[in-house]
Amino acid sequence: MPTETGRGERTGLVVAGGHSTRFGEEDKAVAELAGTPMVRRVVDRIGPVVDDLVVNCREEQVPAIRDALEGGPDASFAVDPIPDRGPMAGIMTGLRETATEYALVVACDMPFVDPALVDHLFGRATGCEAAVPRLDDQWFQTTQAVYRAGPMAAACERALERDERRIVEPLLELDYVVVDEDEVREYAALETFENVNTREEFEAVLERLEES
């Protein structure tokens, strides 16, 4: 349950609008991982620690993702008005559809996202504009982070106008806190950040899930 940021103040934004070019012809968002579509795994894991759920995707993805989410937590869609502008544009679109002050941004291909860490990130973001994990004092985990929706959406728009594509660019405009690796490990294993980009990675994750 939410701790410092109360009920009614948290959105989980799942970014699913990519073309999965490294994954093959299938949309990885709805690829079944041990019987459960990947996007559904993400939604099910974050659902208990957020109040609203938004899925960002392209228009043509909506029917398949809606089917994948059937019977689970209620989610609304934030459809990219201009497709194929990259994940930063998807984040901007999703955050603009967010009704709460703070939102978790998580990629649809992170099936091990840990709700305990998500809950902690919301608490850490209170009073600033973002709480972002960083591993090895180097790599920001921008697609498993909590942002103040308004400032981050505006920063994404400015970055896109500059033709920037890296999600770290709008982050650097914000008043953010870093959640370092030691702090992350207090709440979650580092597999929380594992993402599935290729069929080989998908098969490896599937094997682990079937063995567990």
Sequence and secondary structure as in RCSB ss.txt:
>XXXX:A:sequence
MPTETGRGERTGLVVAGGHSTRFGEEDKAVAELAGTPMVRRVVDRIGPVVDDLVVNCREEQVPAIRDALEGGPDA
SFAVDPIPDRGPMAGIMTGLRETATEYALVVACDMPFVDPALVDHLFGRATGCEAAVPRLDDQWFQTTQAVYRAG
PMAAACERALERDERRIVEPLLELDYVVVDEDEVREYAALETFENVNTREEFEAVLERLEES
>XXXX:A:secstr
  SSS TTSEEEEEE  S  TTT SS GGG EETTEEHHHHHHHHHGGG SEEEEEE GGGHHHHHHHHTTSS  
EEEE SSSSS HHHHHHHHHHT  SSEEEEEETT TT  HHHHHHHHHHHTTSSEEEEEETTTEE TTEEEEEHH
HHHHHHHHHHHTT   THHHHTTS EEEEEHHHHHTT  GGGG    SHHHHHHHHHHHHH 
